């Protein structure tokens, strides 16, 4: 009896259980790697587009006579767009599907990057970066939900974290490209390169199926069955499939109601994850977006040397991401976040106590900081989709990452004010206190999700 016939003879609850069980039994394979690489390429350029402004600012500051306060505003305006984009595309992904949401967000971020290349002054770039931010904010959380929904319980942390490494790689590439491209070809070329994701849309249309979990949640069982059977057929050619194990506890099936984020078991999860997102990215982007400018303006380093000093922590952060990918399924999400936050708080407080008297001291402690912050940044894209059922996963992930945007708006502006009016030491004390708050929140309120089927976590 074919799977289509079997599915047709089952009631809705049995169909849902059977489809989820079949999806969970499929081992990770080259098919999963293919979608991870394809979606990951868009996420790679999302990271480059989001952070390239940090490497362009040392050129634009003297070119357009931009004062520190307006530097913070220009950095932050993209995050305002990203906040709105995350909320919109999160809602869009719940209503119209992960695939369509990915395609439209990628188009916006690519096309508007090209527009930024033709900016003629501060305010034109300000507007273009805001619009581009809509796409940047929508792509990453929806992509994280999509990849998570293809992942089985065993090994999900490693699978998703290796995917999320592309964002960390993109962060490094933003720095490397900034160092290689800007001095030789000008800042505009960086934005032209950032338009490449728009070229991925035909491949998305052709190669990416809709998330079967989303189809199941919408009651489109026949479509979900067809997608899962395609994957089963592909994987079974490489390795025998294990038997279907329907010993899975599924949560109650409901229609999407965004207010559910603040009800029942999700209330604690929502506020916990919001705090974690805010704390991680207040520290992460608050520092990353300003480091090249701090090196060139406070310590009077050349633009090229400033870029080199800014890239070193990113490379160490990439190593931290790789280590976390192989450990997070063993250690667990909760202890990983709690210990990492504490390490960041100690490192940044120690930096403040030195008085930040040289560029080399700044480099040393921000490198230690990035070793722990970068894996947390990626880990939140693993952890957040795990906390919500399919009907809330896209929007819940987007609202969580929305606090990334809020933190990224506030962080750079606080740095601008503190650097201009107070001291670098005070700035790092503030960052240390925020990291300590994250450690306390993770230790006290985070829910452990390692090794559990997505549907069981919310059952």
Secondary structure, DSSP 8 states (H G I E B T S, - for coil): --HHHHHHHS-HHHHHHHHHHHHHHS---HHHHHHHHHHHHHHHHHHHHHHHHHHHHHHHHHHTT--HHHHHHHHHHHHHHHHHHHHHHHHHHHHH-HHHHHHHHHHHHHHHHHHHHT--SHHHHHHHHHHHHHHHHHHHHHHHHHHHHT--STTHHHHHHHHHHHHHHHHHHHHHHIIIIIHHH-THHHHHHTTGGGGGHHHHHHH----HHHHHHTT-HHHHHHHHHHHHHHHHTTS------------------GGGGGSTHHHHHHHHHHHHHHHHHHHHHHHHHHHHHHHHHTS---HHHHHHHHHHHHHHHHHHHHHHHHHHHHH-HHHHHHHHHHHHHHHHHHHHHHT--SHHHHHHHHHHHHHHHHHHHHHHHHHHHHTS-HHHHHHHHHHHHHHHHHHHHHHHHHHHHHHHHS-HHHHHHHHHHHHHHHHHHHHHH----TT--HHHHT-
